[in-house]
Amino acid sequence: MLRFDLSTSRRTQAIDVTHLFTSREWPDGLLLLSVEHTTAAVFLGESGSEMFEDYERVAACLLYTSDAADDLA
């Protein structure tokens, strides 16, 4: 089992961890990825700085405002 520890510098932050998985050889089979903290999440999707800004904006609206729908407009 491998363990990776990550730290964030902001309250809501998207971090690209692709390099942690593509830089190694993996045997055929299933990869289980879990997050051991209730306020963290794993999201699979497009990468790129613009996409991360969008992810962070949406997450901040969903988590920290009482009227997320208006904030996303």
N, C-alpha and C positions, 0 to 999 in steps of 0.2 A: 504494500500500500504506500502510495506517495501522499505527502501532505504539502500544500502550498499555503503560506501565510501572506496575506495582503493587508496593507494599511491604506486608508483613505485620508485625504487632506480636507475634504469638504463633507458636509452633512449628507448631501445627495451627490453621488459620483459614479459614473460608469467607467469601468476599467477593462481594457482589452486584455484578455488572458490567453488569446489564441496561441501565442508563442510558447506558452508553458506546455502545450499539448502537441504542437506541430514540430517542435524541436527534438523530439525523441522518437524512437522506434517503439511501436506498441504491438503486442501480439493480436492476432485476430480474435474478435470476441466483443464483449460489451464493456463500455466505459461508464462507470457510475461516478457522477459528479454531484457532490452535496455541499451544502453550506450549513455550518454549525451554529449560525447565529440567527435569531428570529427576525432581525431587522435587515438581513442581507438577502439577496436573491441572485439566482443564476438566470440569465436571459440569453437565448440563442437567436441571433439575427444578423443583419448586415453590419459591417464594420466601417469605420471611417470617422474622422473627427466631426463631420456634420451630423452623422447619425447618432453619435454619442451625445452631442449637445441636445438633440431631440429626445433621446431616451431620458436624459437627466431632467429636462424641462417637464416632460410628461410625468415622470416619477415624482418630482417635487409637487406638481399640481395635485396628483392623486393622494399623496401622503400628508401634505402640510396645509391644505386649504379646505375650508368647509364647502366651497362652491367650485370644485375642480372643473366642471363643464364650462363655466364662464372664463376661467383662467386659460383654458386651452384654445379659446376662440381667437 
